[in-house]
Amino acid sequence: MFDWVPVVFISFKVIVFGTGMFLAIKWHYDQGRMGRQTERRAVLVAIGKVAAVCVPLLLGVLFVTFTVAGKLGLT
């Protein structure tokens, strides 16, 4: 039988970190708009670069984790 605890914790972690990253990026973007006008395009490109790096790394870590867990007989 499948254990739902890791699914719940990983889902919770993704939601919390996703919300935190969104709010941090929004706060920094809003601070930039107040003090000096930053280009919206530059901010979106930076967000895209961060996402392009973080998403594959996250998927790689998840793959390695589940592969190791499978070899140890934890799944």
Secondary structure, 3 states (H helix, E strand, C coil): CCCCHHHHHHHHHHHHHHHHHHHHHHHHHHHHHHHCCCCHHHHHHHHHHHHHHHHHHHHHHHHHHHHHHHHCCCC
